[in-house]
Amino acid sequence: MSTTSSALGRNDWSARLLKRQYFIYYMFILVLAGFALFLNDTGFLSLNNFMNIIRQTAPITIMAVGLSFALAVGHIDLSIGSVVALSAIVGAILLQYVGMPLAVAGALLTGVLVGLINGLLIERLRVSSLLITLGTMGVITGITRQVSNLESIPVIDPMFRALFGNGEFLGIPGLLWWTVIFALIGYLVMNKLVFGRHLLAVGGSPDAARAMGIRIENVRIKALVVCSLCAALAGLLYAGRLAGARYTLGEADLLTVIAAVAIGGASLFGGRVSIIGAVIGSWLMGMINNGLILSGFSTDEQMITRGLILITAVAIGAREARNG
C-alpha cells in the first residue's frame, strides 16, 4: 500500500513539474547555462551585461504585460509596434512646445485612443481582433511616417531622458524600476482584483461570463486600452533611452513580444495568462538576442530563433489544451 502511495506521489510531483507554467523557468535556466558555457570569456555573465539586457528589454517587458491583458480576453493586438512609434513621436514633438507632463500625457493618451478605437471596432463590427489590429497597424504606421516626415525627432529634455531613459534612482536603473512597477501592477490586477478575474472569465468562457452578469464587450475594450497604453509607455522608454524618436521604433518588436508572452505561459486563445511568465519571457528573449550577438549571429538568424521559439511555445500550448 505504501509503495503504491509513494509511486502515486512521485507521479503527482512529476505531473506538476511538467506543467507548462514551469516551462519558461526551465528554458531560462537552460539558455542561461548554455550561453554561460559557450561565452565564458565574453563577459556574458557579468552584472553589467545583465543590466544592459534589462535596460534593452524594458519596452518589450512593458508591452508583454500589456499584451497579456488583451490575450486574457481572447484578443490579440498587432498594432502595438506602431503605437510605440506614434506615441514616441507625439511625445517628442510635444516636448518641443510644452512641458514634460503634458508631453507625456499626450503620448499616453495617444495609446489610449488607439486602444479605444481598436476595441470599439472589434466589438461593434464583430470582426476578428487579428484583422482589425492588422488594419489599424497600417493606418498608424502611415500617420507616424507623415507626422515625422521620416525624420528622427531629438529629445533633449534632461529630466525626460533621466525619467524614461538611462537615469537611476537609489542606484538602480530607472528602466528596471519601470519593469518592476508595471510587472507588479499587472500581477496585482490580474490575480488580486475583480477586473483581472473578469478578464480571465471573459477569455475562458464568454457565455458563462455573460451569464454571471459581466459586460464582456466593456471588459474586452478595457483590455485593449490597457494593451495600447503599455505600448505608448514603451514608446516613451525608447525615446528616453535613445534620446530621440523615430518612425521605425517598435516595428520589429511584435514577434518578440508575442513570443515572450506565449512562452511565458499565456494561451493565445484567451483565459490564461501569466504576468510573471511574460516578464521572464521578455528577459529570456533579451538574453537570447544578447547571447546571439556576442556569438556573432546576424539579425536574420536572431529573427529565425525568435520565430522558432514562438512556434515551440504555441505547439506546447496546443498540446496542453488537447490533453486538458
PyMOL commands that set and color helices and strands:
alter all, ss='L'
color gray80, all
select helices_A, chain A and resi 2-17+20-38+47-72+80-95+100-125+129-148+158-166+174-192+194-204+206-211+216-242+254-263+275-294+299-323
alter helices_A, ss='H'
color red, helices_A
select strands_A, chain A and resi 153-154+168-169+172-173+244-245
alter strands_A, ss='S'
color yellow, strands_A
deselect
rebuild
show_as cartoon
